């Protein structure tokens, strides 16, 4: 009996030993889940507090009216807030910074630079704006947005110091200024080798221009944007962008679409005592046996990549040669600026080729496939960038269309700020979209204050009014286009003149532009939020888009949309709109980052990431 008991007890102990690891693993998973939930809660509380630093619509309007007289206060205020959190100007001088201004291509150029330097093994910091899905995207270490834990920890460190030392209730930095202070402190604490910093707006009075001694500066393509702040002429905009130039610090720039902009840059470089160089064409570099391939699609990326190569190369050389780093250059072939030197192209290393190829910058010339839907995402919001977006879309879309079955094309549009949406829509009108959707930049109409994408700078009524105006402009443009086509047909076929003339009058006198009802001749619709629009257009065929419409429209999707074998959606007009769409279809930004540790040089994971990224996007030779 004792032997039987001993045997039974031993079997029980043996069973316990076998099941113990599973039990421990379950406890560990439970603890991990609990800890993650706690991290998420703290992060949401942090984002909510940060969002309260946004200026509401009324205050923002007052600030815009006063901006001209108070612009000079921006940098001194940033210096003051930095001092309150323990960051002196001498501390900033110790930070090795590559500073980038411009209208178009700032983020792409920064992404190329950061990727190249990381492939060389340097520990990188990267500050950019705006974010697409999560505010953490604005502050990156080694190509990755800082974690929720780190963001929360650094945020409260900075926020609590500022609150403790404020002289009155208004003595707190606004949203962007706070994030600039936070980013600079993070880069110092994380001891990055180099910080790639993108200007917010302009340059001369931008918060990021608090840095007195950047290692090198770059100016990308200039275009009309933020005209209420920077002025309505390209010369005024160029003056502001050139404000980041510093004495003795070289500045590289690209060929400008308007020569007057380049002329201002040259004059400002002389005034600032900053050596200015044009960058050479990308094709002129020595690629060896490697193909010219970029991680970011679109012809516009050629000049961004060349600018990135020159800035990264100069920075690397300056680490060994100091400020005496020599820039090899040739004379400009331009008759307008014969004395402007052009930086010489050079033979690319494997790290530079791989850095260009593996650069990732979501929301710009990006393709994502989700079931029968293919999203073409590009945050173009100026005439020049919109034309580049259209060229890319018309070239890329046929590559993603099935050989068999009907393809339905949608325009998903919104434009924000002081931009002229009709100018952008006029460029899009000839693209033969089957339907145009206009929506606010709200992900849902019930967004919480803790959302990364909460926006207090404009009211919902104002957003909806903008959508109505944009839809009305679209209908007018399409009708005008159809009328002109009819008139052209009249000249070609005189016998149909009467019918076409009547058709043109019908366009002019068609349905009144009621927001909730379609114009029969120009299919278009307005939605109060992005999620409702995506649920409606997907027709229930995309398993990743689930839920009920919060505000059901007055009519169902067109029959052809419901039956189409393939649906192509061009999302454009605003980076905030692109970010909102990504927040629904790819909330974790799976295709937005890749991993490469600095210094330790482990086996590169870039190829692994690229194989994953290629499933969702279309990088390659522009």
C-alpha positions as CSV (number, residue, x, y, z in Angstrom):
1,X,0.0,0.0,0.0
2,X,2.8,2.4,0.9
3,X,4.6,1.5,-2.3
4,X,1.4,2.2,-4.2
5,X,1.0,5.6,-2.4
6,X,4.6,6.5,-3.1
7,X,4.2,5.6,-6.8
8,X,1.0,7.6,-7.1
9,X,2.7,10.6,-5.3
10,X,5.7,10.4,-7.5
11,X,3.5,10.4,-10.6
12,X,1.6,13.4,-9.2
13,X,5.0,15.2,-8.6
14,X,6.1,14.3,-12.1
15,X,2.8,15.6,-13.6
16,X,3.2,18.9,-11.6
17,X,6.8,19.3,-12.9
18,X,5.5,18.9,-16.5
19,X,2.7,21.3,-16.1
20,X,4.6,23.9,-14.0
21,X,6.3,25.6,-16.9
22,X,3.0,26.0,-18.7
23,X,1.5,27.5,-15.6
24,X,4.4,29.9,-15.2
25,X,4.2,30.8,-18.8
26,X,0.5,31.5,-18.4
27,X,1.2,33.7,-15.4
28,X,4.0,35.5,-17.3
29,X,1.6,36.1,-20.2
30,X,-1.1,37.4,-17.8
31,X,1.5,39.7,-16.1
32,X,2.7,40.9,-19.5
33,X,-0.8,41.6,-20.6
34,X,-1.5,43.5,-17.4
35,X,1.7,45.5,-17.8
36,X,1.0,46.3,-21.4
37,X,-2.5,47.5,-20.5
38,X,-1.0,49.7,-17.8
39,X,1.6,51.1,-20.3
40,X,-1.2,51.8,-22.8
41,X,-3.3,53.6,-20.1
42,X,-0.4,55.7,-19.1
43,X,0.4,56.5,-22.7
44,X,-3.2,57.6,-23.4
45,X,-3.1,59.9,-20.4
46,X,0.1,61.3,-21.7
47,X,-1.2,62.0,-25.2
48,X,-4.4,63.5,-23.7
49,X,-2.3,66.0,-21.7
50,X,-0.2,66.7,-24.7
51,X,-3.3,67.4,-26.8
52,X,-4.4,70.0,-24.3
53,X,-1.3,72.0,-25.5
54,X,-2.9,72.4,-28.9
55,X,-4.4,75.8,-29.6
56,X,-8.1,75.7,-30.1
57,X,-9.6,77.2,-33.3
58,X,-10.4,80.6,-31.9
59,X,-7.0,81.1,-30.2
60,X,-5.2,79.8,-33.3
61,X,-6.9,82.5,-35.4
62,X,-5.8,85.2,-33.0
63,X,-2.2,83.8,-33.1
64,X,-2.2,83.9,-36.9
65,X,-3.3,87.5,-36.9
66,X,-0.5,88.4,-34.4
67,X,2.2,86.1,-35.9
68,X,3.9,88.9,-37.9
69,X,4.6,91.0,-34.9
70,X,5.4,88.1,-32.5
71,X,7.4,85.8,-34.9
72,X,10.7,87.0,-33.4
73,X,9.7,85.8,-30.0
74,X,9.5,82.1,-31.1
75,X,13.2,81.1,-30.8
76,X,13.8,83.1,-27.6
77,X,10.7,81.4,-26.1
78,X,12.0,78.0,-27.2
79,X,15.4,78.7,-25.6
80,X,13.6,79.7,-22.3
81,X,11.6,76.5,-22.2
82,X,14.7,74.4,-22.9
83,X,16.5,76.1,-20.0
84,X,13.6,75.2,-17.7
85,X,14.1,71.5,-18.5
86,X,17.9,71.7,-18.0
87,X,19.0,72.0,-21.6
88,X,21.4,74.9,-22.3
89,X,22.5,76.3,-25.6
90,X,25.9,74.8,-24.9
91,X,24.2,71.4,-24.6
92,X,22.6,72.0,-28.0
93,X,26.0,72.9,-29.4
94,X,27.2,69.5,-28.4
95,X,24.5,67.8,-30.4
96,X,25.5,67.0,-34.0
97,X,22.6,68.1,-36.1
98,X,21.7,67.9,-39.8
99,X,19.0,70.6,-40.3
100,X,16.6,70.4,-43.2
101,X,14.2,73.1,-44.5
102,X,12.1,73.3,-47.7
103,X,8.6,73.0,-48.9
104,X,8.6,69.6,-50.6
105,X,10.6,66.5,-49.8
106,X,11.9,67.5,-46.3
107,X,10.7,64.3,-44.7
108,X,11.8,62.1,-47.6
109,X,15.3,63.7,-47.6
110,X,15.6,63.2,-43.9
111,X,14.5,59.6,-44.2
112,X,17.2,58.9,-46.8
113,X,19.9,60.6,-44.6
114,X,18.8,58.7,-41.5
115,X,18.8,55.4,-43.4
116,X,22.2,56.0,-44.9
117,X,23.8,57.0,-41.6
118,X,22.3,54.0,-39.8
119,X,23.6,51.7,-42.4
120,X,27.0,53.1,-41.7
121,X,26.5,52.1,-38.1
122,X,25.8,55.5,-36.4
123,X,23.2,55.9,-33.7
124,X,20.6,58.2,-35.2
125,X,17.9,60.5,-33.9
126,X,15.2,61.8,-36.3
127,X,12.7,64.6,-35.5
128,X,9.9,65.1,-38.1
129,X,6.3,66.5,-38.4
130,X,3.5,65.9,-38.7
131,X,2.9,62.4,-37.5
132,X,0.6,60.0,-39.4
133,X,-0.8,57.6,-36.8
134,X,1.0,58.1,-33.5
135,X,2.8,61.2,-32.1
136,X,5.7,58.9,-31.2
137,X,6.6,58.8,-34.9
138,X,7.9,62.4,-34.6
139,X,10.8,61.3,-32.4
140,X,12.8,58.3,-33.7
141,X,15.9,56.5,-32.4
142,X,17.7,54.3,-34.9
143,X,14.8,54.5,-37.3
144,X,12.2,53.4,-34.8
145,X,9.6,55.7,-33.1
146,X,10.4,55.8,-29.4
147,X,8.4,53.3,-27.3
148,X,5.2,54.2,-25.4
149,X,7.1,53.7,-22.2
150,X,10.0,56.0,-23.2
151,X,7.6,58.6,-24.6
152,X,5.6,58.7,-21.4
153,X,8.7,58.8,-19.2
154,X,10.4,61.7,-21.2
155,X,7.1,63.5,-21.6
156,X,6.3,63.8,-17.8
157,X,10.0,64.6,-17.0
158,X,9.7,67.7,-19.3
159,X,6.1,68.6,-18.6
160,X,6.4,68.5,-14.8
161,X,9.5,70.7,-14.9
162,X,7.7,73.2,-17.2
163,X,4.6,73.3,-15.0
164,X,6.7,73.7,-11.8
165,X,8.6,76.7,-13.2
166,X,5.8,78.5,-15.1
167,X,5.2,82.1,-14.2
168,X,1.5,82.1,-15.1
169,X,-1.1,79.9,-16.6
170,X,-0.1,80.8,-20.2
171,X,3.6,80.2,-19.6
172,X,3.6,76.8,-21.3
173,X,4.8,75.9,-24.9
174,X,2.3,75.1,-27.5
175,X,2.1,71.6,-29.1
176,X,4.9,71.8,-31.7
177,X,7.2,73.9,-29.5
178,X,6.7,71.4,-26.6
179,X,7.5,68.4,-28.9
180,X,10.6,70.2,-30.2
181,X,11.9,70.7,-26.6
182,X,11.1,67.1,-25.9
183,X,12.9,65.8,-29.0
184,X,16.0,67.7,-28.3
185,X,16.2,66.5,-24.7
186,X,15.5,62.9,-25.8
187,X,18.4,63.1,-28.4
188,X,20.8,64.4,-25.7
189,X,19.7,61.8,-23.2
190,X,19.9,59.0,-25.7
191,X,23.4,60.2,-26.8
192,X,22.7,59.9,-30.5
193,X,25.7,60.3,-32.8
194,X,23.6,62.5,-35.1
195,X,20.2,64.2,-35.0
196,X,18.4,64.7,-38.3
197,X,16.0,67.5,-37.7
198,X,13.2,68.6,-40.0
199,X,11.9,72.2,-39.9
200,X,8.3,72.6,-39.0
201,X,7.2,75.7,-40.9
202,X,9.5,78.1,-42.7
203,X,12.9,78.2,-41.0
204,X,13.9,81.7,-39.9
205,X,11.5,81.8,-36.9
206,X,10.9,78.0,-36.6
207,X,11.3,76.4,-33.1
208,X,14.0,74.1,-34.5
209,X,16.1,77.0,-35.5
210,X,17.1,77.3,-31.8
211,X,20.2,75.3,-32.8
212,X,23.2,77.7,-33.2
213,X,25.7,75.3,-34.7
214,X,24.3,72.5,-36.9
215,X,26.9,70.4,-38.6
216,X,25.3,71.0,-42.1
217,X,22.1,72.3,-43.5
218,X,19.9,71.4,-46.5
219,X,17.1,73.1,-48.4
220,X,14.7,71.0,-50.5
221,X,12.4,72.1,-53.3
222,X,10.5,75.3,-52.6
223,X,6.9,75.8,-53.5
224,X,3.8,77.8,-52.3
225,X,2.6,76.6,-48.9
226,X,1.7,78.2,-45.5
227,X,1.4,81.5,-47.4
228,X,-0.5,83.2,-44.5
229,X,2.7,82.8,-42.4
230,X,5.5,82.8,-45.0
231,X,4.1,85.2,-47.5
232,X,2.4,84.9,-50.9
233,X,5.5,85.1,-53.1
234,X,8.2,82.4,-53.7
235,X,10.9,85.0,-52.8
236,X,9.3,85.5,-49.4
237,X,9.0,81.8,-48.8
238,X,12.7,81.2,-49.9
239,X,13.8,84.0,-47.5
240,X,12.2,82.2,-44.6
241,X,13.5,78.7,-45.6
242,X,17.0,80.1,-45.8
243,X,16.8,81.3,-42.3
244,X,18.4,78.0,-41.0
245,X,21.7,78.9,-42.7
246,X,24.5,79.6,-40.2
247,X,27.9,81.2,-40.5
248,X,30.6,78.8,-41.6
249,X,28.1,75.9,-41.9
250,X,27.7,74.7,-45.5
251,X,24.2,74.4,-47.0
252,X,23.3,72.1,-49.9
253,X,20.2,72.6,-52.0
254,X,18.5,71.3,-55.2
255,X,17.7,72.9,-58.5
256,X,14.6,75.0,-57.8
257,X,11.6,75.1,-60.2
258,X,11.7,78.9,-60.0
259,X,15.0,80.6,-60.5
260,X,13.9,83.5,-58.3
261,X,13.8,81.2,-55.3
262,X,17.4,80.0,-56.0
263,X,18.5,83.7,-56.3
264,X,17.1,84.4,-52.8
265,X,18.9,81.4,-51.4
266,X,22.2,82.6,-52.9
267,X,21.7,86.1,-51.5
268,X,20.8,84.8,-48.1
269,X,23.8,82.5,-48.1
270,X,26.1,85.5,-48.6
271,X,24.3,87.4,-45.9
272,X,24.5,84.4,-43.5
273,X,28.1,83.6,-44.5
274,X,27.1,80.0,-45.3
275,X,28.8,78.3,-48.3
276,X,26.0,77.2,-50.6
277,X,26.2,74.2,-53.0
278,X,23.9,72.7,-55.6
279,X,23.7,68.9,-55.7
280,X,24.4,67.0,-58.9
281,X,21.9,64.7,-60.7
282,X,21.5,61.3,-59.0
283,X,22.5,59.5,-62.2
284,X,25.9,61.1,-62.0
285,X,27.0,59.2,-58.9
286,X,29.2,56.1,-59.2
287,X,26.8,53.1,-58.7
288,X,29.3,50.4,-59.7
289,X,27.5,47.2,-60.4
290,X,24.5,48.2,-58.2
291,X,21.3,49.3,-59.9
292,X,19.9,52.8,-59.1
293,X,17.1,51.8,-56.8
294,X,15.3,53.9,-54.1
295,X,13.1,52.8,-51.3
296,X,10.7,55.7,-52.0
297,X,8.8,55.8,-55.3
298,X,8.4,58.7,-57.6
299,X,10.6,60.7,-59.9
300,X,10.7,63.6,-57.4
301,X,12.8,61.4,-55.1
302,X,15.8,61.7,-57.4
303,X,16.7,65.2,-56.2
304,X,15.9,64.3,-52.6
305,X,18.2,61.3,-52.7
306,X,21.1,63.3,-54.2
307,X,20.6,66.0,-51.5
308,X,20.6,63.3,-48.8
309,X,23.8,61.7,-50.2
310,X,25.7,65.0,-50.1
311,X,24.5,65.9,-46.6
312,X,25.3,62.4,-45.2
313,X,28.7,62.3,-46.9
314,X,29.7,65.8,-45.6
315,X,28.5,64.8,-42.1
316,X,30.6,61.6,-42.1
317,X,33.7,63.4,-43.4
318,X,33.2,66.2,-40.8
319,X,33.5,63.6,-38.0
320,X,37.1,62.9,-39.0
321,X,38.1,66.1,-40.6
322,X,36.1,68.6,-38.4
323,X,35.0,71.9,-39.9
324,X,37.9,71.7,-42.3
325,X,36.1,69.0,-44.3
326,X,36.7,69.8,-47.9
327,X,33.8,69.8,-50.4
328,X,34.8,68.9,-53.9
329,X,32.8,71.0,-56.4
330,X,32.5,72.2,-60.0
331,X,31.2,75.3,-61.6
332,X,27.4,75.5,-62.1
333,X,26.4,75.0,-65.8
334,X,23.5,77.4,-65.3
335,X,23.9,80.7,-67.1
336,X,21.7,82.3,-64.5
337,X,24.0,81.4,-61.6
338,X,27.5,80.7,-63.1
339,X,29.3,81.2,-59.8
340,X,27.2,78.8,-57.8
341,X,29.3,75.7,-57.1
342,X,27.9,72.2,-57.7
343,X,29.0,69.5,-55.3
344,X,30.8,66.7,-57.1
345,X,29.2,63.3,-57.3
346,X,31.1,60.4,-55.8
347,X,31.2,56.6,-55.9
348,X,28.7,55.2,-53.5
349,X,29.6,52.7,-50.8
350,X,27.5,49.6,-50.1
351,X,26.1,51.3,-47.1
352,X,24.9,54.3,-49.1
353,X,23.3,52.1,-51.8
354,X,21.6,50.0,-49.2
355,X,20.5,53.1,-47.2
356,X,18.8,54.6,-50.3
357,X,17.2,51.3,-51.1
358,X,15.9,50.6,-47.6
359,X,14.6,54.1,-46.7
360,X,11.0,54.0,-45.6
361,X,8.7,57.0,-45.4
362,X,5.0,56.1,-45.3
363,X,2.3,58.2,-46.7
364,X,4.3,59.4,-49.6
365,X,3.9,57.5,-52.9
366,X,2.8,54.5,-50.9
367,X,0.8,51.5,-52.1
368,X,-1.1,49.2,-49.7
369,X,-3.2,46.3,-50.8
370,X,-6.1,45.1,-48.6
371,X,-8.3,42.4,-50.1
372,X,-10.0,43.8,-53.3
373,X,-8.9,47.3,-52.3
374,X,-5.6,49.0,-53.3
375,X,-4.8,52.2,-51.6
376,X,-2.5,54.7,-53.2
377,X,-1.4,57.1,-50.5
378,X,0.3,60.4,-51.0
379,X,0.1,63.5,-48.8
380,X,0.5,65.9,-51.7
381,X,-0.9,69.4,-50.8
382,X,0.8,71.9,-53.1
383,X,0.4,72.2,-56.9
384,X,3.9,70.9,-57.6
385,X,3.6,67.9,-55.3
386,X,0.1,67.1,-56.5
387,X,1.3,66.9,-60.1
388,X,4.1,64.6,-59.0
389,X,1.5,62.5,-57.2
390,X,-0.7,62.3,-60.3
391,X,2.2,61.3,-62.5
392,X,3.1,58.5,-60.0
393,X,-0.5,57.3,-59.6
394,X,-1.2,57.2,-63.4
395,X,2.0,55.2,-63.9
396,X,1.6,52.9,-60.9
397,X,-2.1,52.2,-60.8
398,X,-2.2,50.1,-64.0
399,X,0.5,47.8,-62.5
400,X,-1.9,47.0,-59.7
401,X,-5.0,46.5,-61.8
402,X,-6.1,42.9,-62.5
403,X,-6.1,41.7,-66.1
404,X,-9.6,40.5,-65.8
405,X,-12.6,42.2,-64.2
406,X,-13.8,45.7,-63.7
407,X,-11.6,48.2,-61.8
408,X,-13.4,51.1,-60.0
409,X,-11.3,54.2,-59.2
410,X,-12.1,56.5,-56.3
411,X,-10.6,59.8,-55.2
412,X,-10.4,60.2,-51.4
413,X,-9.7,63.9,-50.8
414,X,-9.4,66.6,-48.2
415,X,-7.3,69.8,-48.1
416,X,-6.5,71.8,-44.9
417,X,-5.0,75.1,-43.8
418,X,-4.8,78.1,-46.0
419,X,-4.3,76.0,-49.2
420,X,-6.4,76.5,-52.3
421,X,-8.1,73.1,-52.8
422,X,-9.6,74.1,-56.2
423,X,-6.0,74.4,-57.6
424,X,-5.3,70.8,-56.5
425,X,-8.6,69.4,-57.7
426,X,-8.2,71.0,-61.1
427,X,-5.0,68.9,-61.6
428,X,-7.0,65.7,-60.4
429,X,-10.0,66.3,-62.6
430,X,-8.7,64.7,-65.8
431,X,-7.8,61.4,-64.0
432,X,-11.2,59.8,-64.8
433,X,-12.2,58.8,-61.3
434,X,-15.5,56.9,-61.0
435,X,-16.4,58.6,-57.7
436,X,-15.0,61.3,-55.4
437,X,-15.2,61.0,-51.7
438,X,-14.7,64.1,-49.5
439,X,-14.2,63.7,-45.8
440,X,-12.9,65.5,-42.8
441,X,-9.6,64.4,-41.3
442,X,-11.3,62.9,-38.3
443,X,-10.8,59.2,-38.0
444,X,-14.2,58.9,-36.2
445,X,-16.7,61.4,-35.1
446,X,-16.3,60.1,-31.5
447,X,-12.5,60.5,-31.1
448,X,-11.3,60.8,-27.5
449,X,-9.1,63.5,-26.2
450,X,-6.4,60.8,-25.7
451,X,-6.2,60.0,-29.4
452,X,-2.9,60.6,-31.2
453,X,-4.9,62.1,-34.0
454,X,-7.1,64.5,-32.0
455,X,-7.2,68.0,-33.5
456,X,-8.5,71.0,-31.7
457,X,-7.2,73.6,-34.1
458,X,-10.4,73.5,-36.2
459,X,-14.1,72.8,-35.3
460,X,-16.1,70.0,-36.8
461,X,-18.5,72.5,-38.4
462,X,-15.6,74.2,-40.1
463,X,-14.2,70.8,-41.3
464,X,-17.6,69.9,-42.8
465,X,-18.0,73.3,-44.4
466,X,-14.6,72.8,-46.1
467,X,-15.7,69.4,-47.4
468,X,-18.8,71.0,-48.9
469,X,-16.8,73.7,-50.7
470,X,-14.3,71.1,-52.0
471,X,-17.1,68.9,-53.3
472,X,-18.8,71.9,-55.0
473,X,-15.5,72.9,-56.6
474,X,-15.0,69.3,-57.8
475,X,-18.5,69.1,-59.4
476,X,-18.0,72.5,-61.1
477,X,-14.5,71.4,-62.4
478,X,-15.8,68.0,-63.8
479,X,-18.8,69.7,-65.4
480,X,-16.5,72.3,-67.1
481,X,-14.2,69.6,-68.2
482,X,-17.1,67.6,-69.7
483,X,-18.5,70.7,-71.4
484,X,-15.1,71.4,-73.0
485,X,-14.9,67.8,-74.2
486,X,-18.4,68.1,-75.6
487,X,-17.4,71.4,-77.4
488,X,-14.3,69.7,-78.9
489,X,-16.5,66.9,-80.1
490,X,-18.8,69.4,-81.7
491,X,-16.0,70.7,-83.8
492,X,-15.0,67.2,-84.8
493,X,-18.6,66.1,-85.5
494,X,-20.7,69.0,-86.5
495,X,-23.8,66.9,-86.9
496,X,-24.0,66.3,-83.1
497,X,-23.6,70.0,-82.2
498,X,-27.3,70.5,-81.1
499,X,-27.3,67.5,-78.9
500,X,-24.0,68.3,-77.3
501,X,-25.0,71.9,-76.7
502,X,-28.1,70.7,-74.9
503,X,-25.9,68.3,-72.9
504,X,-23.7,71.2,-71.8
505,X,-26.7,73.2,-70.6
506,X,-27.9,70.1,-68.7
507,X,-24.5,70.1,-66.9
508,X,-25.0,73.7,-65.9
509,X,-28.5,73.3,-64.6
510,X,-28.3,69.9,-63.0
511,X,-29.1,69.1,-59.4
512,X,-28.4,71.6,-56.7
513,X,-25.3,70.7,-54.7
514,X,-26.9,69.0,-51.7
515,X,-24.1,67.5,-49.6
516,X,-25.9,64.3,-48.7
517,X,-27.1,63.5,-52.3
518,X,-25.1,62.7,-55.4
519,X,-25.0,64.9,-58.5
520,X,-26.2,62.5,-61.1
521,X,-23.5,63.6,-63.6
522,X,-20.6,63.9,-61.1
523,X,-20.7,61.0,-58.6
524,X,-19.4,62.4,-55.3
525,X,-20.2,62.2,-51.6
526,X,-19.2,63.8,-48.3
527,X,-18.5,61.8,-45.1
528,X,-18.1,63.2,-41.5
529,X,-15.2,60.9,-40.8
530,X,-12.6,58.6,-42.4
531,X,-13.8,55.4,-40.9
532,X,-17.4,55.8,-42.2
533,X,-16.1,56.6,-45.7
534,X,-13.8,53.5,-45.7
535,X,-16.6,51.2,-44.4
536,X,-19.0,52.5,-47.1
537,X,-16.6,52.2,-50.0
538,X,-15.4,48.7,-49.0
539,X,-18.9,47.4,-49.4
540,X,-18.2,44.8,-46.6
541,X,-15.6,43.0,-48.8
542,X,-12.5,43.9,-46.7
543,X,-12.4,41.8,-43.5
544,X,-10.0,44.4,-41.9
545,X,-12.7,47.1,-42.2
546,X,-15.5,46.1,-39.8
547,X,-18.1,47.9,-37.7
548,X,-21.2,50.0,-38.2
549,X,-21.3,53.4,-39.9
550,X,-21.7,56.1,-37.2
551,X,-23.5,58.4,-39.7
552,X,-25.0,56.3,-42.5
553,X,-25.2,58.3,-45.8
554,X,-28.5,58.9,-47.7
555,X,-27.7,56.3,-50.4
556,X,-25.8,52.9,-50.7
557,X,-22.6,52.4,-52.7
558,X,-23.2,52.4,-56.5
559,X,-23.9,49.0,-58.0
560,X,-20.7,49.1,-60.1
561,X,-18.6,49.7,-56.9
562,X,-20.3,46.8,-55.2
563,X,-19.6,44.5,-58.1
564,X,-16.1,45.7,-59.1
565,X,-13.4,43.1,-59.1
566,X,-10.9,45.6,-57.9
567,X,-11.2,49.0,-56.2
568,X,-8.4,51.6,-56.5
569,X,-8.4,54.5,-54.0
570,X,-6.1,57.5,-54.4
571,X,-5.9,59.2,-50.9
572,X,-4.4,62.7,-51.3
573,X,-4.6,66.4,-50.5
574,X,-3.4,66.2,-46.9
575,X,-0.9,64.3,-44.8
576,X,-3.4,64.3,-42.0
577,X,-5.9,62.6,-44.2
578,X,-3.3,60.0,-45.2
579,X,-2.5,59.5,-41.6
580,X,-6.1,59.0,-40.7
581,X,-6.6,56.4,-43.4
582,X,-3.4,54.5,-42.3
583,X,-4.8,54.7,-38.7
584,X,-7.7,52.6,-39.8
585,X,-6.1,50.2,-42.3
586,X,-2.7,49.9,-40.7
587,X,-2.8,51.3,-37.1
588,X,0.5,49.8,-36.2
589,X,2.3,51.1,-39.3
590,X,3.6,47.6,-40.0
591,X,5.1,48.8,-43.3
592,X,6.6,52.0,-41.9
593,X,9.8,50.9,-40.1
594,X,12.7,48.6,-40.4
595,X,15.3,47.4,-37.9
596,X,19.0,48.0,-38.0
597,X,21.0,48.4,-34.8
598,X,23.8,50.9,-34.8
599,X,27.5,50.3,-34.0
600,X,27.1,46.6,-33.2
601,X,26.7,45.8,-36.9
602,X,24.6,42.6,-36.6
603,X,23.5,40.7,-39.7
604,X,21.3,43.2,-41.6
605,X,17.6,42.7,-41.2
606,X,16.9,45.2,-44.0
607,X,16.2,42.5,-46.6
608,X,13.7,40.9,-44.3
609,X,12.0,44.1,-43.7
610,X,12.0,45.0,-47.4
611,X,10.4,41.7,-48.3
612,X,7.6,42.6,-45.8
613,X,7.4,46.3,-46.9
614,X,7.2,45.3,-50.6
615,X,4.0,43.5,-49.9
616,X,2.4,46.8,-49.1
617,X,4.3,49.4,-51.1
618,X,6.0,49.9,-54.4
619,X,9.6,51.1,-53.8
620,X,11.9,50.9,-56.7
621,X,13.5,53.0,-59.4
622,X,11.5,56.2,-59.6
